[in-house]
Amino acid sequence: MGKPDFSGVVFKVNGTPIMIGNFLNAAISFLIVASVVYFGVVLPLNHMLARVKKPAPPAPAATKPCPECLSEIPLAAKRCAHCTQPVA
């Protein structure tokens, strides 16, 4: 396969040549290299890390139920804020 070459693409504005072909060559080369790196390195690495990563342990309970009114109160509470009953 031949390598496409856009370096011959030139626009002339008021007699001044603008080499748009060189920019097209660089842009196409960048997109090809970026896609190879993304699909060849980044996606497989992310997939591998997702398989190795362990799930976070569940957070410990921060509240407990009141034995009288069954409302949720903090673990360190000595009395219920709703019914004012002492909590053991």
PyMOL commands that set and color helices and strands:
alter all, ss='L'
color gray80, all
select helices_A, chain A and resi 20-52
alter helices_A, ss='H'
color red, helices_A
select strands_A, chain A and resi 11-13+16-18+63-65+72-74
alter strands_A, ss='S'
color yellow, strands_A
deselect
rebuild
show_as cartoon
